[in-house]
Amino acid sequence: MPKRLNSLSSLLRLFISQYDLSRKHLFIMLFMPTVLAMASSYVITNYLVDKKAQEVGEFNLKRLEHLLSESETIGEYATTLSEGDCGALNEYMQFKPYYRGVLLFNAHGFHCSSTMGVIDYPLNSLLPEDTLKKPAYFIVPETPARSGVPAILVISTQANLTRGAVVIIEGQYLIDSFIQPEVFPRPVSHVVLGLKGATLPTVPQFGDGKVVAVKAEHSEVVILLEVSQAFFWHFFWICFGILLPFLLAFVWLVGLHLWRKKSRSSLADDIKSGIENQEFFLVYQPIVSSDDGKAKGVEALVRWQHPQMGLVRPDLFIPIAEQSQLIVPLTNYIFERALADFSKLSVDSGFRIGFNVAPEHFIQSDIEAKFRYLKDAFARIGVQPLIEITERQLLTADMCERITALRELDILVAIDDFGTGQTTLSLLQTFTLDYLKIDKCFIDTIGQDSVTSHVLDTIIELCHKMNYVAVAEGVETQQQADYLISRDVHFLQGYLFAKPMKLDELSHWLEAHSE
Ligand SMILES: Nc1nc2c(ncn2[C@@H]2O[C@@H]3COP(=O)(O)O[C@H]4[C@@H](O)[C@H](n5cnc6c(=O)[nH]c(N)nc65)O[C@@H]4COP(=O)(O)O[C@H]3[C@H]2O)c(=O)[nH]1
């Protein structure tokens, strides 16, 4: 199976092994954004509709105040008309919407109506007589001409009740116009005007919606507006529709991040218990000499038989072991395992085993003692360990010093995956090595006419000039092998010769390839 697919299936198995937990997480990750989106939409919509109702209220109060001041002008004009000139009044009031009419009065009573002509009503037929003595506004439940239909009365009067006018504004018509029936969805469903204890309509009617009160700046009028339910839900769903995808994306990103962190830390726990339970084992890949084609050593490569996930490849768990400070105990386990494996095998003296060792090892204070023990233990079975330093982390000057000390103990050191990691050429100037392993990506350029194919020749040349033993990794074709042999690359490793194999298989392979 391709490497990437294998890692993917390992991840999938990891996911399934934690399925119960993930199902709960999955539910939270769907449920939480929905609830959050609903709650936020509710708050935002409430704020928006309040604001809109406030705006509608202020706008209508302005219109009302304009209507009231226009009524005062009408009243003032009407009081200048000579008594009995009802025709002129009627003409003047033609085509004025919102107005039911104008009544003129004198000290004896109402004598002229813009709609009915000459009339004779007592002064208290609309309001208590006293209220006609000074300019004012009132809401009344009905007028003599239209019983049961409320109106706003605007009184313009001259001193001592000698002359005056009452302008009658059509109450219900006004209220209906406030509701803006032509707008969809209507922001308000019911409007009530309040003035001096009276209301318009006379009996206020509200539904289940929220009621917002707005007070006029220049009069005692208060307007109460009930927010329309349709308007509220219209904005609620728009808000919800906008917020939900964002919150879903946000919660999923955070959730996946936490899940990844958790699975990493649980994988780190698994590595720890895997070492204790000896779930790790080694496979060995032969490294052949380009002189005679015989295996002069192997590279030890770790494998993990996870109890739930099955076989896990090192490129999945080695980085986690490195990040969670488990690489040192894991490598110590690998050394012991290789020692135990090769004690059962008979190999030519000087046979080399390459171990991948992360730079973290070189900050251990007991590194020299540990490697001296290792070298002696391997020497007893005729094997020489070779340390392959992975380039994933930067090698500091301090680490280089320790590596040099190891070389003085006759331990062989190689730089692995040369050219892909953090090793700089300046570091190679100050730091002597035994082997340089040329990464597969450069070997792959053989036979291709690409710019990078020249890099391989440069690396090989560097090895020769610096007296490093050159090892080519990932040799897959005879063409690659021939090319590398023609360029005096000392050792070759790759599927062309053998894939990494378990100890039993290696034993047979070595036997078969010893001649
Ligand atoms: N396509 C192809 N691949 C080839 C060929 N020849 C060898 N390989 C693969 O290339 C990798 C060589 O190991 P690496 O560069 O040290 O790269 C290693 C090394 O960095 C790390 N690793 C493996 N074992 C250990 C270990 O014991 N300790 C540490 N620290 N890292 C390890 O994991 C990496 C991957 O190891 P593996 O999966 O075993 O993969 C191995 C090997 O199976 C070839 O011809 N074609």
PDBQT file of the ligand as one rigid body, heavy atoms in Angstrom, charges set to zero:
ROOT
HETATM    1  N1  LIG A 601      10.175   3.974  -1.750  1.00  0.00    +0.000 N 
HETATM    2  C1  LIG A 601      11.288   3.378  -1.289  1.00  0.00    +0.000 A 
HETATM    3  N2  LIG A 601      11.543   3.435   0.040  1.00  0.00    +0.000 NA
HETATM    4  C2  LIG A 601      12.673   2.833   0.480  1.00  0.00    +0.000 A 
HETATM    5  C3  LIG A 601      13.564   2.196  -0.374  1.00  0.00    +0.000 A 
HETATM    6  N3  LIG A 601      14.574   1.713   0.364  1.00  0.00    +0.000 NA
HETATM    7  C4  LIG A 601      14.331   2.031   1.624  1.00  0.00    +0.000 A 
HETATM    8  N4  LIG A 601      13.161   2.710   1.722  1.00  0.00    +0.000 N 
HETATM    9  C5  LIG A 601      12.509   3.276   2.917  1.00  0.00    +0.000 C 
HETATM   10  O1  LIG A 601      13.156   4.495   3.198  1.00  0.00    +0.000 OA
HETATM   11  C6  LIG A 601      13.230   4.688   4.581  1.00  0.00    +0.000 C 
HETATM   12  C7  LIG A 601      14.650   4.854   4.950  1.00  0.00    +0.000 C 
HETATM   13  O2  LIG A 601      14.759   5.219   6.240  1.00  0.00    +0.000 OA
HETATM   14  P1  LIG A 601      15.104   6.665   6.714  1.00  0.00    +0.000 P 
HETATM   15  O3  LIG A 601      15.540   7.532   5.580  1.00  0.00    +0.000 OA
HETATM   16  O4  LIG A 601      16.038   6.509   7.837  1.00  0.00    +0.000 OA
HETATM   17  O5  LIG A 601      13.711   7.226   7.219  1.00  0.00    +0.000 OA
HETATM   18  C8  LIG A 601      13.108   6.618   8.298  1.00  0.00    +0.000 C 
HETATM   19  C9  LIG A 601      13.505   7.249   9.614  1.00  0.00    +0.000 C 
HETATM   20  O6  LIG A 601      13.666   8.659   9.480  1.00  0.00    +0.000 OA
HETATM   21  C10 LIG A 601      12.311   6.964  10.482  1.00  0.00    +0.000 C 
HETATM   22  N5  LIG A 601      12.621   5.763  11.261  1.00  0.00    +0.000 N 
HETATM   23  C11 LIG A 601      12.444   4.469  10.926  1.00  0.00    +0.000 A 
HETATM   24  N6  LIG A 601      12.909   3.668  11.914  1.00  0.00    +0.000 NA
HETATM   25  C12 LIG A 601      13.389   4.504  12.886  1.00  0.00    +0.000 A 
HETATM   26  C13 LIG A 601      13.999   4.319  14.156  1.00  0.00    +0.000 A 
HETATM   27  O7  LIG A 601      14.246   3.196  14.591  1.00  0.00    +0.000 OA
HETATM   28  N7  LIG A 601      14.332   5.445  14.861  1.00  0.00    +0.000 N 
HETATM   29  C14 LIG A 601      14.123   6.681  14.415  1.00  0.00    +0.000 A 
HETATM   30  N8  LIG A 601      14.506   7.722  15.150  1.00  0.00    +0.000 N 
HETATM   31  N9  LIG A 601      13.567   6.908  13.211  1.00  0.00    +0.000 NA
HETATM   32  C15 LIG A 601      13.198   5.839  12.457  1.00  0.00    +0.000 A 
HETATM   33  O8  LIG A 601      11.203   6.716   9.665  1.00  0.00    +0.000 OA
HETATM   34  C16 LIG A 601      11.608   6.895   8.308  1.00  0.00    +0.000 C 
HETATM   35  C17 LIG A 601      10.834   6.003   7.408  1.00  0.00    +0.000 C 
HETATM   36  O9  LIG A 601      11.167   4.687   7.666  1.00  0.00    +0.000 OA
HETATM   37  P2  LIG A 601      10.549   3.526   6.813  1.00  0.00    +0.000 P 
HETATM   38  O10 LIG A 601       9.116   3.758   6.654  1.00  0.00    +0.000 OA
HETATM   39  O11 LIG A 601      11.011   2.264   7.412  1.00  0.00    +0.000 OA
HETATM   40  O12 LIG A 601      11.204   3.742   5.413  1.00  0.00    +0.000 OA
HETATM   41  C18 LIG A 601      12.583   3.464   5.202  1.00  0.00    +0.000 C 
HETATM   42  C19 LIG A 601      12.720   2.422   4.128  1.00  0.00    +0.000 C 
HETATM   43  O13 LIG A 601      11.759   1.399   4.209  1.00  0.00    +0.000 OA
HETATM   44  C20 LIG A 601      13.262   2.181  -1.783  1.00  0.00    +0.000 A 
HETATM   45  O14 LIG A 601      13.995   1.631  -2.626  1.00  0.00    +0.000 OA
HETATM   46  N10 LIG A 601      12.118   2.780  -2.166  1.00  0.00    +0.000 N 
ENDROOT
TORSDOF 0
